[in-house]
């Protein structure tokens, strides 16, 4: 199953991502890095044995409140 983990480089998200990967799911991690560091992605790669592909995107707001 393909699963999107938002906040995937934070404490809960990264542990969730590892568990999902170890259960043979394909995981896509989205994180704005406000409370996380990109170094966590390297640690996830080491733990899971999967090399990550990084994409950096900027989203334009659709709704303004």
ABEGO torsion letter per residue (X at the ends): XBBBBBGAABAAAAAAAAAAAAAGBBBBBBBAGAABBAAAAAAAAAAAGBBBBBBBBBBBBABBX
